[in-house]
Amino acid sequence: MSAAVEQRRAPVGTLLRQWRRRRGLSQLALAVEAEVSTRHLSFVETGRSAPSREMVLRLAEHLDVPLRERNRLLLAAGYAPVYSHAPLDSPELRRVLDAVRRVLRAHEPYPAVAVDRRWNLVAGNAALPLLTEGVAGHLLRPPANALRLTLHPEGMAPRIANLAEWRAHLLGRLRRHLGLTADAELTALHDELRGYPGGSAEPDAGLPRAGDVVVPLRLRHPAGELAFLSTVSTFGTPLDVTVEELSIESFFPADEATAACLRAAAR
């Protein structure tokens, strides 16, 4: 039986204890934060006490449990899920998708992408082909995964001048996300990506250069080496699982030569 199936079938107390330990909190610390007695929390975790719907949601909030997993906690406790999970192209999320598209278009002539919780591409703007030029077709077929097409040897990797550094940055982001979600498919993706070439035997190869304040993406291009900085944006007040799991990564030129190249490519 897979870990994901076992997690879905586990009692709510077991799941809450797993999330508490994942967050590095003691029972006392969580009890103080959530304003419940340590005794009651202990009884909930061991199954001696059945938590109310409100208690499940309160503990999940203080444990920063993602909305998808909060629904699973509720189901494990015998309650109906409270967070919707609408498809991105559904009428309910039309305004959300419109907002995503406006953000992507407004960022042109610089590249930007929208991805889901597993870094699968949801949308990209007109400048994205500058990043994905030369990527093998099978990596771009839906559902195209942004991490895979970046680090795969038939993807962007051969064009990334600071591959060891950028690879270390992406794998670090993925590990941090795993700590928040405990997603089995992302764990498998992490293992796959680690197996790709691009690491270095040099102990400091993945470390930032002296003077850098952010990790740049340095990309080889016929016009010369392009340098990018990136930001990640999410919706601030999501109440839907799909919306919470959307993020937009926007790439900005890190120097004037890169900005000029992007402006010229957009003409």
C-alpha positions in Angstrom: 0.0 0.0 0.0 1.4 3.4 -0.9 2.2 6.1 1.6 -0.5 8.4 0.0 -3.2 5.7 0.4 -2.1 5.0 4.0 -2.3 8.7 4.8 -5.8 9.0 3.4 -7.0 6.1 5.5 -5.3 7.1 8.7 -7.4 8.4 11.6 -7.5 12.2 12.0 -5.5 12.1 15.2 -2.6 10.3 13.4 -2.7 12.8 10.5 -2.7 15.8 12.9 0.3 14.3 14.8 2.1 13.9 11.5 1.5 17.5 10.5 2.6 18.7 14.0 5.8 16.8 13.8 6.4 18.0 10.3 6.2 21.5 11.5 8.6 20.8 14.4 6.1 21.6 17.1 5.6 20.0 20.5 2.1 19.2 21.7 2.5 22.0 24.3 3.6 24.6 21.6 0.6 23.7 19.3 -1.8 23.7 22.3 -0.7 27.2 23.3 -0.9 28.5 19.7 -4.3 27.0 19.1 -5.6 27.8 22.6 -6.6 24.3 23.5 -5.5 22.2 26.4 -2.6 19.9 26.0 -4.6 17.1 27.5 -7.4 17.5 24.9 -4.8 17.7 22.0 -3.2 14.5 23.3 -6.5 12.7 23.4 -7.3 13.9 19.8 -4.0 12.6 18.5 -4.3 9.2 20.2 -7.9 8.8 19.1 -9.4 8.9 22.7 -11.3 12.1 21.8 -13.1 12.9 18.6 -12.4 16.5 17.5 -15.2 18.8 16.4 -15.2 20.2 12.9 -14.1 23.6 14.3 -11.2 22.0 16.2 -9.9 20.2 13.1 -10.0 23.5 11.2 -8.4 25.4 14.0 -5.5 23.0 14.4 -5.0 22.9 10.6 -4.8 26.7 10.5 -2.1 26.8 13.2 -0.2 24.0 11.5 -0.4 25.9 8.2 -1.9 22.8 6.5 -2.7 23.3 2.8 -6.4 23.5 1.9 -6.3 20.2 0.0 -4.9 18.5 3.1 -7.4 20.3 5.4 -10.2 18.6 3.3 -8.6 15.3 3.9 -8.4 16.0 7.7 -12.1 16.8 7.7 -12.9 13.6 5.8 -10.8 11.5 8.2 -12.7 13.1 11.1 -16.1 12.2 9.5 -16.9 15.7 8.2 -17.6 17.0 4.7 -14.8 19.1 3.0 -15.3 22.8 3.2 -12.9 24.0 0.6 -14.0 23.8 -3.0 -11.7 22.3 -5.7 -13.0 23.7 -9.0 -11.2 23.1 -12.3 -9.3 26.2 -13.5 -11.4 26.4 -16.7 -14.7 26.2 -14.7 -17.1 29.2 -14.6 -16.4 29.6 -10.9 -12.7 30.4 -11.5 -13.2 32.4 -14.7 -12.2 35.6 -12.9 -9.1 33.9 -11.4 -8.0 32.6 -14.8 -8.6 36.0 -16.4 -6.4 37.6 -13.7 -3.7 35.1 -14.3 -3.7 35.8 -18.0 -3.7 39.6 -17.4 -0.6 39.3 -15.2 1.2 37.2 -17.8 0.4 39.6 -20.6 1.3 42.6 -18.6 4.8 41.2 -17.9 5.7 41.0 -21.6 8.2 41.4 -23.2 9.7 39.5 -20.2 8.9 35.8 -19.7 6.3 34.6 -17.1 4.6 31.3 -16.4 1.8 30.0 -14.3 2.1 26.6 -12.7 0.1 24.3 -10.4 1.1 22.7 -7.2 3.4 20.2 -9.0 5.0 22.8 -11.2 3.0 21.7 -14.3 2.6 24.5 -16.7 -0.9 26.1 -16.7 -0.1 29.1 -19.0 2.8 31.2 -20.3 3.1 34.5 -22.0 4.4 35.4 -25.5 8.0 35.7 -24.2 8.2 32.2 -22.8 9.6 30.6 -26.1 12.8 32.6 -25.5 13.4 30.4 -22.4 12.3 27.1 -23.9 14.0 27.5 -27.3 15.6 24.1 -28.2 13.7 22.1 -25.6 12.8 18.6 -26.9 9.1 18.4 -27.9 8.3 15.6 -25.5 9.1 17.8 -22.6 6.6 20.5 -23.8 3.7 18.2 -24.3 1.0 18.6 -21.7 1.2 18.2 -18.8 4.6 19.9 -19.3 6.5 20.2 -16.0 8.5 23.4 -15.5 11.1 21.8 -13.3 11.6 18.8 -15.6 11.9 20.9 -18.8 14.4 23.2 -17.0 16.7 20.5 -15.6 16.3 17.7 -18.1 19.4 17.1 -20.4 17.1 17.6 -23.4 15.5 20.6 -21.9 16.9 24.0 -20.9 19.8 22.5 -19.0 22.4 22.7 -21.8 21.8 26.4 -22.2 21.9 27.3 -18.5 25.4 28.8 -17.9 25.1 28.4 -14.1 23.4 25.0 -14.1 24.8 23.7 -10.8 23.7 26.9 -9.0 20.2 27.1 -10.6 19.7 23.3 -10.1 20.6 23.7 -6.4 18.1 26.6 -6.1 15.3 24.7 -7.8 15.8 21.5 -5.8 15.9 23.5 -2.6 12.6 25.2 -3.5 11.1 21.8 -4.2 12.3 20.3 -0.9 10.8 23.3 1.0 7.5 22.7 -0.8 7.7 19.0 0.1 8.0 20.0 3.7 4.7 22.0 3.4 2.7 19.4 1.4 4.2 15.9 1.9 3.2 15.2 -1.7 4.2 11.7 -2.9 4.3 12.7 -6.6 6.6 15.6 -5.8 8.9 13.3 -3.8 9.2 11.1 -6.9 9.8 14.2 -9.1 12.5 15.4 -6.7 14.2 12.0 -6.9 14.0 12.1 -10.7 15.5 15.5 -10.9 18.3 14.7 -8.6 19.3 11.9 -11.0 19.8 14.3 -14.0 23.3 15.4 -14.8 24.2 18.9 -13.9 25.4 18.7 -10.4 29.1 19.2 -9.7 31.8 17.4 -7.8 33.0 20.8 -6.6 31.6 21.4 -3.1 30.8 25.1 -3.8 29.5 24.7 -7.3 25.9 25.3 -6.3 26.6 28.2 -4.1 25.8 31.8 -5.1 28.5 34.0 -6.4 30.0 36.6 -4.1 28.0 39.8 -4.3 24.8 38.2 -5.6 21.7 39.1 -3.6 19.4 36.6 -5.4 20.1 33.5 -7.4 20.1 34.5 -11.1 19.2 32.3 -14.1 22.0 32.7 -16.6 21.0 31.5 -20.0 23.2 31.1 -23.1 21.7 32.8 -26.2 22.9 33.7 -29.7 22.9 37.3 -28.6 25.1 36.5 -25.6 24.5 35.4 -22.1 21.1 36.5 -20.7 20.6 37.0 -17.0 17.3 36.9 -15.2 15.9 37.4 -11.7 12.6 35.8 -10.8 9.7 36.5 -8.4 6.9 34.1 -7.4 3.4 35.4 -6.8 0.4 33.6 -5.3 -3.2 34.6 -4.5 -3.3 36.1 -1.0 -6.7 35.0 0.2 -7.6 31.7 -1.4 -10.6 29.6 -0.3 -10.4 27.1 -3.2 -7.8 24.4 -3.5 -7.0 25.1 -7.1 -6.5 28.8 -6.5 -4.3 28.2 -3.5 -2.0 25.9 -5.5 -1.5 28.4 -8.4 1.6 30.4 -8.6 3.1 32.8 -11.2 6.8 33.0 -11.7 7.9 36.2 -13.5 11.4 36.6 -14.9 13.0 40.1 -15.0 16.1 41.1 -16.8 19.1 41.3 -14.5 21.0 43.7 -16.8 20.4 46.1 -19.6 21.8 43.8 -22.3 19.1 41.1 -21.4 16.4 43.8 -21.3 17.4 45.0 -24.8 17.5 41.5 -26.2 14.0 40.8 -24.9 12.6 44.1 -26.3 14.2 43.3 -29.6 12.7 39.8 -29.7 9.2 41.2 -29.0 9.2 43.5 -32.1 
